[in-house]
Amino acid sequence: MAESFKPFDAADYLDSGEDIDRYFEQVEKTGDPRLILAALGDIARARNMSQLARQAGLTRPGLYKALSAEGNPSFDTINRVAEALGLRISIRSR
């Protein structure tokens, strides 16, 4: 019998605030904007998307679109989502 696997989704493993903090901290260190956006999407899916959209002042479909691989959100949108998730995006010298 062939084995079946489901696709990996980081959101399935972000069970606590501590997990989320560690995950985002490591992703942020990469400096890769696409990876940071993907991580915000993972974290958002691990939380309640509808509630998060309201807190960020976005529609639920707008939030999904902004955080999708095809999304191109403004910095303001990224910052509002991060704030609604209790995260802070920082910029520092190398």
C-alpha positions as CSV (number, residue, x, y, z in Angstrom):
1,M,0.0,0.0,0.0
2,A,1.3,3.4,-0.9
3,E,1.9,6.0,1.8
4,S,0.1,9.2,1.6
5,F,1.4,12.5,3.0
6,K,-0.3,15.8,3.5
7,P,1.5,19.0,2.6
8,F,3.5,20.6,5.4
9,D,1.8,23.7,6.9
10,A,3.8,25.6,9.5
11,A,0.5,26.9,10.9
12,D,-0.3,23.4,12.2
13,Y,2.7,23.8,14.6
14,L,2.2,27.3,15.9
15,D,0.3,26.4,19.0
16,S,1.6,29.1,21.5
17,G,2.8,32.6,21.6
18,E,6.2,31.4,22.3
19,D,6.2,29.2,19.2
20,I,5.1,32.1,17.1
21,D,7.7,34.4,18.6
22,R,10.5,32.0,17.9
23,Y,9.3,31.2,14.4
24,F,8.9,34.8,13.4
25,E,12.3,35.8,14.9
26,Q,14.1,33.1,12.8
27,V,12.2,34.1,9.6
28,E,12.9,37.8,10.2
29,K,16.6,37.1,10.5
30,T,16.7,35.9,6.9
31,G,15.7,39.4,5.7
32,D,13.8,37.8,2.8
33,P,10.6,39.8,2.3
34,R,8.7,36.9,0.6
35,L,9.6,34.6,3.5
36,I,8.5,37.2,6.1
37,L,5.2,37.6,4.2
38,A,4.8,33.8,4.1
39,A,5.5,33.6,7.8
40,L,2.9,36.2,8.6
41,G,0.4,34.1,6.5
42,D,1.4,31.0,8.5
43,I,0.9,32.8,11.8
44,A,-2.4,34.3,10.6
45,R,-3.7,30.9,9.7
46,A,-2.7,29.6,13.1
47,R,-4.9,32.3,14.6
48,N,-8.5,33.3,13.7
49,M,-8.3,35.0,10.2
50,S,-11.7,36.7,10.6
51,Q,-10.8,38.3,13.9
52,L,-7.3,39.2,12.7
53,A,-8.8,40.9,9.6
54,R,-11.1,43.0,11.8
55,Q,-8.2,43.9,14.1
56,A,-6.0,44.9,11.2
57,G,-8.8,46.9,9.5
58,L,-9.0,44.6,6.5
59,T,-11.6,42.3,5.0
60,R,-11.1,38.6,5.4
61,P,-10.6,38.0,1.6
62,G,-8.3,41.1,1.5
63,L,-6.2,39.6,4.2
64,Y,-6.0,36.2,2.5
65,K,-5.0,38.0,-0.8
66,A,-2.4,40.2,0.9
67,L,-0.7,37.3,2.6
68,S,-0.8,34.9,-0.4
69,A,2.2,34.1,-2.5
70,E,0.8,36.4,-5.2
71,G,0.1,39.2,-2.7
72,N,2.0,42.4,-2.8
73,P,0.8,44.2,0.3
74,S,1.9,47.7,1.3
75,F,4.2,48.2,4.2
76,D,1.2,49.7,6.1
77,T,-0.8,46.5,5.6
78,I,2.1,44.3,6.7
79,N,2.7,46.5,9.8
80,R,-1.1,46.4,10.7
81,V,-1.2,42.6,10.4
82,A,2.0,42.2,12.5
83,E,0.6,44.6,15.1
84,A,-2.7,42.7,15.2
85,L,-0.7,39.5,15.7
86,G,1.2,41.0,18.6
87,L,4.4,41.1,16.5
88,R,6.8,43.9,15.7
89,I,8.9,44.1,12.6
90,S,12.2,45.7,13.2
91,I,14.9,47.1,10.9
92,R,18.4,47.3,12.2
93,S,21.9,47.6,10.8
94,R,23.9,44.5,10.1
